[in-house]
Amino acid sequence: MHLNDTDHKKPQRLSREERRLQTRVALREAALREFALCGVSGTSAERIAEAAGFTRGAFYSNFENKQALLLDLISERIQSEQASWIELANSQLDLDTLLTTLEARTEGFDPNGLWSLIAAETYLHALRDPAFAADYRAYHDASRTTFVRIVESLFRRAGKAAPMDIDEFCDAMLTLSRSVRLPSADQPDEAPRPFAKHLLMTLVRGMLAIAPPAR
């Protein structure tokens, strides 16, 4: 029996751009684990590259440095999530359904706690590194501005006036979102866990409940 040409098709070779995209994805996934487990100071470009199975040169062909990759990771993740929140806040859902939907999204955002750890590490690194702090502040301010828009929309939907400065409230919410629990005394090897995400929406619901009617 003779095999025709179609039986011996060679695997299609990836283009240079496709290979580059695969490399970036692998580096980003490795960086997510390394930053969460080892912190910013304990993670290097070399460590990320090795964890992803690439060379140091491959890292610097895709990212300026580890700080740039760190900000790229958190910016993309948070901006994508906030875009979904804004879409929901502007939807035709009634307020109670909207709050329930937002609570479900909050619960599913960081199931294994990696993003809470990264957020905490990034904040601490910004406190210690003035050069990094400038870039981090720009990201943080943009993130808070978007969060303020979402919370303001919720108060408008409820016909309420915020009982406190919304900027301060959103800063407090962001601080809670990057908080983690230490392992318990009876389980010292347990990985740090983020605080229960439903606390965020519980605070929002509480603020809406005590807020006076809008004038």
Beta strands, then each sheet from edge to edge (+ up, - down):
strand 1: 180-181
strand 2: 193-194
sheet 1: 1+ 2-
end
